[in-house]
Amino acid sequence: MTPVRDWASYEGVIYWDNNATTPLLPEVYAAMEPFLKERFFNPSAGYAEARRVREAVEEARAGVAALLGASPEEIVFTSGGTEATNAAFRQMAREGKGVTVLSTDHDASLKTSVALGNGRMCSVDSEGRAVPEEWEALCAGEAGGVSFAWANNETGVLQDAAALCAGARRHGLPVHLDAVQCAGKIPVCLHGMDVDYASVSAHKLHGPKGIGCLYRRSGVPLEPALFGGGQEYGLRSGTENVPGIIGFGAAARVALRHVEEAGRVRRLRDSFEFSLAQAVDGVTVHSGAAERIPNTSNLAFSGCTAEALMLLLEPAGLLCSAGSACHTVQPMPSHVLAAMGLSDGEVRSSLRFSLSFTTTEEEVREAVRLVTEAVGKVRRVQSSRTGPVFVYRP
C-alpha cells in the first residue's frame, strides 16, 4: 500500500497546482490573524475600534484596486470569482437576452450563461483562441452581453482581449472579463481595457479562500446581489468577511510586487517543457504556439493516461492536475481540450502543471525527473494487450 504523505509541512513537496488554489503566504496569514482574534469588531458599528476595522477594510480595497489598475470604489467584495461572475451575468442578461461566452470558459461562466437562458457559445481554434469571425457574428446577434476568460485556467492561453472587447463594443454590448487566472500573474490595468465588469478570486494569488471581488466600471449599472444593511455600496448587503478581505488586500500587495517576476516564472515553465521534451518522447504542449500566462503548462504524454501518471506523481511528491479542480470529485474529460479539437485519447493523456512565483529552479529539475520516471513506468506497464491504464475511484 502506498503510504499517505503528510502534506501539512510541505517538506519535500512540489506543489504545481496553483491554478486550482495557492498556499496562503505567511505575511498574508499574519495580516489576517488580528482580525480573527482581538480585532473582531463589526466594521459597521459606530465606536472607535469598529471604525479602525472599517479603515482596514478600505485599505485592503485600495490594495486590490491597485493590483487591478482600478479605483477602490469600483471594487465590490464577493465570496469569490464565481459569485462575481454570476452577479455580472445577471446584470447583462436583461430583457430575455443572454450572455455570449467562449467554449473553453470556466464553468462559472458556462453554466451561468445556460442557467440564465439564451446564452450562446463561441468556438475556439486548435490553440484555444476565440475564432474572430464567429465572435463578431455572435456579437452582432441578439446578446445581452459578452464574457470571456482572459487566461484559460487549464491551458493558460491568453485571449486577444482588445480585439474581443472591440468586437463587443461595435455592437453596443457590455463586457465581462474573467480575470481570475491573470490577476497577480501578469500586469492588469482594467482602466486601460474596455471592460465593464471583471471577476477576481483571492485564493488564486496566495490569498484566502472564500473572498474575491467584482470590478464594476464607474457608472455602469449593477443590481444588488443581496438586500439588507447596505454594505458594499448597497450592492452586497451583509456583514463583511473582514479577515478574508484583509487577507485579499495583503495578497494583492504582495502580488503587485511579484508580478514583475513574470519573466522569471515563464523561463522556469519553458525550461520544464524543454527539458521534458528532451528526456521523454511523445510530449505535446497544448497551446504552445499561443501566448500564455507564464505559469501554466498543459502537456499530453502519448501512451499514458493522466490518472495513471498522477497515481505515481502524488506519492513521489509532485502535485499537479488533470484539468480544472471543479471536476476532480467527478472526473471527466476536459471540456477545454475537447473544444480545441483534441481526441479523447489526447485529452485523457494530458496533465496541467501550474507554477508560482515561489517556484525554484531546483523544483523544476526535480519535477522533470519525477515526470520522466512516471511516464517510463506507465509505458512499461501498458502494452497493446493491456491497453491504457485508467484509475477508477468509487
Residue, then its C-alpha position, 0 to 999 in steps of 0.5 A: m500500500t502506498p503510504v499517505r504523505d503528510w502534506a501539512s509541512y510541505e517538506g519535500v513537496i512540489y506543489w504545481d497546482n496553483n491554478a486550482t488554489t495557492p498556499l496562503l503566504p505567511e505575511v498574508y496569514a499574519a495580516m489576517e490573524p488580528f482580525l480573527k482574534e482581538r480585532f473582531f469588531n463589526p466594521s459597521a458599528g459606530y465606536a472607535e475600534a469598529r471604525r479602525v476595522r472599517e479603515a482596514v477594510e478600505e485599505a485592503r480595497a485600495g490594495v486590490a484596486a491597485l493590483l487591478g489598475a482600478s479605483p477602490e470604489e469600483i471594487v465590490f467584495t464577493s465570496g469569490g470569482t464565481e459569485a462575481t461572475n454570476a452577479a455580472f451575468r445577471q446584470m447583462a442578461r436583461e430583457g430575455k437576452g443572454v450572455t455570449v461566452l467562449s467554449t473553453d470558459h470556466d464553468a462559472s461562466l458556462k453554466t451561468s450563461v445556460a442557467l440564465g437562458n439564451g446564452r450562446m457559445c463561441s468556438v475556439d481554434s486548435e490553440g484555444r483562441a476565440v475564432p474572430e469571425e464567429w465572435e463578431a457574428l455572435c456579437a452582432g446577434e441578439a446578446g445581452g452581453v459578452s464574457f470571456a476568460w482572459a487566461n484559460n485556467e487549464t491551458g493558460v492561453l491568453q485571449d486577444a482581449a482588445a480585439l474581443c472587447a472591440g468586437a463587443r463594443r461595435h455592437g453596443l454590448p457590455v463586457h465581462l472579463d474573467a480575470v481570475q487566472c491573470a490577476g497577480k500573474i501578469p500586469v492588469c490595468l482594467h482602466g486601460m481595457d474596455v471592460d465593464y465588469a471583471s471577476v477576481s478570486a483571492h485564493k488564486l494569488h496566495g490569498p484566502k479562500g472564500i473572498g474575491c471581488l467584482y470590478r464594476r466600471s464607474g457608472v455602469p449599472l449593477e443590481p444588488a446581489l443581496f438586500g439588507g444593511g447596505q454594505e458594499y455600496g448597497l450592492r452586497s448587503g451583509t456583514e463583511n468577511v473582514p479577515g478574508i478581505i484583509g487577507f485579499g488586500a495583503a495578497a494583492r500587495v504582495a502580488l503587485r510586487h511579484v508580478e514583475e517576476a513574470g519573466r522569471v516564472r515563464r523561463l522556469r515553465d519553458s525550461f520544464e517543457f524543454s527539458l521534458a521534451q528532451a528526456v521523454d518522447g511523445v510530449t505535446v504542449h497544448s497551446g504552445a504556439a499561443e501566448r500564455i500566462p507564464n505559469t501554466s503548462n498543459l502537456a499530453f504524454s502519448g501512451c499514458t493516461a493522466e490518472a495513471l501518471m498522477l497515481l505515481l506523481e502524488p506519492a513521489g511528491l509532485l502535485c499537479s492536475a488533470g484539468s480544472a479542480c471543479h471536476t476532480v470529485q467527478p472526473m471527466p474529460s476536459h471540456v477545454l481540450a475537447a473544444m480545441g479539437l483534441s481526441d479523447g485519447e489526447v485529452r485523457s493523456s494530458l496533465r496541467f502543471s501550474l507554477s508560482f512565483t515561489t517556484t525554484e529552479e531546483e523544483v523544476r529539475e526535480a519535477v522533470r525527473l519525477v515526470t520522466e520516471a512516471v511516464g517510463k513506468v506507465r509505458r512499461v506497464q501498458s502494452s497493446r494487450t493491456g491497453p491504457v491504464f485508467v484509475y477508477r475511484p468509487 
